[in-house]
Amino acid sequence: MDIRIRLAKNLKRYRLMANLSQEEVAHRAQLERAYVSGIERGVRNPTIAVLQELAAVIGVSEADLIQMPVEQPEGGAQRAKRKS
């Protein structure tokens, strides 16, 4: 998977987990909201410094933002519970 797509998926997932809007993340990181949106869509290539700032704002490590996202199959958690 392209690293821009990994970053896009992880940034959006962690941002939502932190209950932050794109606008709030952009404001705290001193970026434009459209730039954050572009990163989340995988069309922008942020610098390492921007990656570091985004991670700090969201409260995760830089590595968390670029690691392979763990994707759960639909209904996977429910199926596992039923088998128990």
C-alpha positions in Angstrom: 0.0 0.0 0.0 1.3 3.5 -0.9 2.6 5.3 2.1 0.4 8.3 1.3 -2.7 6.1 1.5 -1.4 4.5 4.8 -0.9 8.0 6.2 -4.3 9.2 5.0 -6.2 6.3 6.6 -4.2 6.5 9.8 -4.5 10.2 10.2 -8.2 10.2 9.7 -8.7 7.2 12.0 -6.6 8.7 14.8 -8.1 12.2 14.3 -11.6 10.8 14.7 -10.6 8.7 17.7 -9.3 11.9 19.3 -12.7 13.5 18.4 -11.0 16.3 16.5 -12.2 18.0 13.3 -9.9 18.6 10.4 -10.3 22.3 11.1 -9.2 21.8 14.8 -6.2 19.7 13.8 -5.2 22.3 11.2 -5.5 25.1 13.7 -3.5 23.4 16.3 -0.8 22.4 13.8 -0.8 25.9 12.2 -1.8 24.4 8.8 -4.6 25.1 6.4 -7.7 22.8 6.7 -7.5 22.1 3.0 -3.9 20.9 3.4 -5.0 18.5 6.2 -7.9 17.3 3.9 -5.4 16.7 1.1 -3.3 14.6 3.4 -6.3 12.6 4.4 -7.2 12.0 0.8 -3.7 10.9 0.0 -3.0 13.7 -2.5 -0.6 15.7 -0.4 3.0 14.8 0.6 3.6 16.3 4.0 7.2 16.9 5.2 8.6 15.0 8.2 8.2 18.2 10.3 4.4 18.3 9.4 4.1 14.6 10.1 5.7 15.2 13.5 3.3 18.2 14.3 0.2 16.2 13.2 1.2 13.3 15.4 1.7 15.6 18.4 -1.6 17.4 17.9 -3.5 14.0 17.7 -1.5 12.4 20.5 0.1 9.5 18.6 3.6 8.7 17.5 4.8 9.5 14.0 5.2 5.8 13.4 1.5 5.3 14.2 0.7 7.6 11.3 2.7 5.6 8.7 2.3 2.0 9.9 0.1 -0.4 7.9 -3.5 0.1 9.1 -5.1 -2.9 10.8 -8.3 -3.4 8.9 -10.9 -5.6 10.5 -13.2 -7.6 8.2 -16.9 -6.6 8.4 -18.6 -8.1 11.4 -15.3 -9.7 12.4 -15.6 -8.7 16.1 -19.2 -9.9 16.3 -18.4 -13.3 14.7 -15.6 -13.8 17.2 -17.9 -13.0 20.1 -20.5 -15.5 18.9 -18.0 -18.3 18.7 -17.0 -17.8 22.3 
